[in-house]
Amino acid sequence: MSSGEKILSVIRTDSEQNIAQMQAENKAKCEAILNRARQQAEEIRSRAEQKKTEQTTRLKKSCQSRRELEKRNMILRAKRAAINDAIADILDYMEHLDDKEYFELIYRLAATLAVKEGEVLLNAKDLGRVPADFIQQLRKKSGIRATLCTVPYDGIDSGFVLRNGDIEENMSFSALLAERREAVEDIVNRELFKD
């Protein structure tokens, strides 16, 4: 082998060793980069999984809260409807008492008034069934000195109004129930929804 061939052989061997070393270094660098990328991808996946789990938990809690709220609202609506029905039944009961009981109720209500004189106003139905001794019984049982207006008063469905000048005491059953609705609701609520 000539000296030129020996030099070329040494250069070739050195070059092949350098190339092999560079390839090994590049391969090691690539593996390190891939390992870091895999580690970062795993960290991202882990954080995404944790975030997904947290969001799912929040969503489940939110859905549960909404279901519970809707359930409470449904129960409240049902209770409100039951109370309204009960109050309507009370009013219907009061309005459909027989004549004697109906006017006894009017006498008792009249006794609660502060104003003790005036003109009693009744609707057309009640004027048609008013007892002959209504004014005397009203005075005797309630202390009210009043006259009976013979013109039907369209402003009420049941009960009466006592008018004394510009002052009107509305003792219609619907007005009394509306005025005392909260107290009536408490009673109805206790009776309908005993625990």
KASUL-V563911 format. One record per residue. N is the residue number from 1. D_LAST is the distance of its C-alpha to the last C-alpha in Angstrom with 2 decimals. Layout:
# KASUL-V563911
n = <N,N>
d_last = <D_LAST,D_LAST>
This chain:
# KASUL-V563911
n = <1,2,3,4,5,6,7,8,9,10,11,12,13,14,15,16,17,18,19,20,21,22,23,24,25,26,27,28,29,30,31,32,33,34,35,36,37,38,39,40,41,42,43,44,45,46,47,48,49,50,51,52,53,54,55,56,57,58,59,60,61,62,63,64,65,66,67,68,69,70,71,72,73,74,75,76,77,78,79,80,81,82,83,84,85,86,87,88,89,90,91,92,93,94,95,96,97,98,99,100,101,102,103,104,105,106,107,108,109,110,111,112,113,114,115,116,117,118,119,120,121,122,123,124,125,126,127,128,129,130,131,132,133,134,135,136,137,138,139,140,141,142,143,144,145,146,147,148,149,150,151,152,153,154,155,156,157,158,159,160,161,162,163,164,165,166,167,168,169,170,171,172,173,174,175,176,177,178,179,180,181,182,183,184,185,186,187,188,189,190,191,192,193,194,195>
d_last = <112.16,113.37,112.16,110.48,108.58,107.59,106.28,104.38,102.97,101.81,100.29,98.59,97.24,96.04,94.46,92.73,91.47,90.27,88.61,86.98,85.84,84.51,82.71,81.19,80.12,78.74,76.91,75.44,74.45,72.90,70.96,69.78,68.75,66.99,65.23,64.05,62.95,61.07,59.43,58.47,57.21,55.07,53.71,52.95,51.32,49.27,48.14,47.37,45.34,43.44,42.89,41.77,39.28,37.95,37.74,36.01,33.43,32.93,32.77,30.16,28.02,28.63,27.74,24.52,23.66,24.60,22.52,19.40,20.30,20.98,17.72,15.86,18.36,17.87,14.11,15.06,17.90,15.93,13.48,16.73,18.46,15.87,16.04,19.81,20.07,18.24,20.57,23.49,22.66,22.64,25.95,27.34,26.48,28.19,31.15,31.69,31.70,34.92,37.70,37.47,33.71,34.09,36.87,35.24,32.39,35.12,36.76,33.59,33.04,36.75,36.52,34.29,37.00,39.28,42.15,43.64,46.31,47.02,46.90,43.97,43.42,41.78,41.51,43.97,41.67,40.88,44.54,45.44,43.32,43.60,44.65,48.26,47.37,44.63,46.38,47.21,43.64,42.33,44.78,44.05,40.21,39.73,43.06,43.67,47.31,47.30,49.14,47.73,48.65,49.92,49.53,46.21,43.99,42.65,40.29,37.38,35.81,34.67,34.85,37.87,39.60,41.70,44.63,46.87,49.43,47.76,44.41,41.85,38.62,36.39,34.28,33.51,30.08,29.34,30.55,28.51,25.26,26.29,27.17,23.90,21.81,19.74,18.87,18.28,16.05,13.87,13.73,13.27,10.53,8.54,9.66,9.42,6.22,3.79,0.00>
